[in-house]
Amino acid sequence: MNKNLTLLFAFIALFLLPSIIYSQINPADSININANYQNKSIPNVLSELESELGVQFYYQSEELPKKNITREYQNTPLSEVLTELFQG
């Protein structure tokens, strides 16, 4: 019984704990944006980000806020940029 309990804790420590810790890391926080957007629509900003970062965003255009962005970003985390874009 004691050996089984030890094996259970070893399994948790070796396999489950690292995945729990890694899942708490947001990759969008490690990418910084340096850009100056002048009166650009959100789809245009997303398209520029896709080109610069080599990523692809999936969205429905009709669901995006209907506004233009005029903002300069200097070393701003991608997660913060995206949050600002999608605020209605």
C-alpha positions in Angstrom: 0.0 0.0 0.0 2.8 2.4 1.0 4.7 1.6 -2.2 1.6 2.2 -4.4 1.1 5.6 -2.7 4.7 6.5 -3.4 4.4 5.5 -7.0 1.2 7.6 -7.3 3.0 10.7 -5.9 6.0 10.1 -8.2 3.6 9.8 -11.2 2.0 13.1 -10.3 5.3 14.9 -9.7 6.8 13.6 -13.0 4.0 13.8 -15.4 1.1 15.9 -14.2 2.8 18.8 -12.3 4.9 20.1 -15.3 1.8 20.1 -17.6 -0.2 22.0 -15.0 2.6 24.6 -14.6 3.2 24.9 -18.3 -0.5 25.4 -19.0 -0.4 28.6 -16.9 2.0 30.3 -19.3 0.3 32.5 -21.9 2.4 32.5 -25.1 0.8 35.8 -26.0 2.5 37.5 -23.0 5.9 36.6 -24.4 5.4 38.3 -27.7 5.9 42.1 -27.7 4.5 44.4 -30.4 6.1 47.5 -31.7 3.7 49.2 -34.2 2.0 52.4 -35.0 -1.6 52.1 -36.3 -3.2 55.2 -37.7 -7.0 54.9 -38.3 -6.8 51.2 -39.2 -9.7 48.8 -39.0 -9.4 45.8 -36.7 -9.2 43.3 -39.6 -6.4 45.3 -41.1 -4.5 45.4 -37.7 -5.0 41.6 -37.3 -3.8 41.1 -40.9 -0.6 43.1 -40.2 0.0 41.1 -37.0 -0.5 37.9 -38.9 2.2 38.9 -41.4 4.6 40.2 -38.8 4.3 37.3 -36.4 3.7 34.4 -38.8 0.5 33.5 -37.0 -3.1 33.2 -38.1 -6.1 34.6 -36.3 -9.5 33.0 -36.9 -12.5 35.2 -36.5 -15.8 36.2 -38.0 -15.6 39.8 -39.3 -19.2 40.6 -38.3 -18.4 39.7 -34.7 -15.5 42.3 -34.4 -16.1 45.7 -33.0 -16.7 48.3 -35.7 -14.0 50.8 -34.9 -10.7 52.0 -36.2 -7.5 51.9 -34.2 -5.1 54.9 -33.8 -2.5 53.8 -31.3 1.2 53.3 -31.0 2.5 50.2 -29.2 6.0 50.0 -27.9 7.1 46.6 -26.4 3.4 45.9 -25.6 2.5 42.2 -25.0 0.4 40.7 -27.7 -2.2 39.7 -25.2 -2.7 43.4 -24.2 -2.9 44.5 -27.8 -5.6 41.9 -28.5 -7.5 42.8 -25.4 -7.6 46.4 -26.5 -8.7 45.5 -30.1 -11.6 43.4 -28.9 -13.0 45.8 -26.3 -16.3 47.1 -27.7 
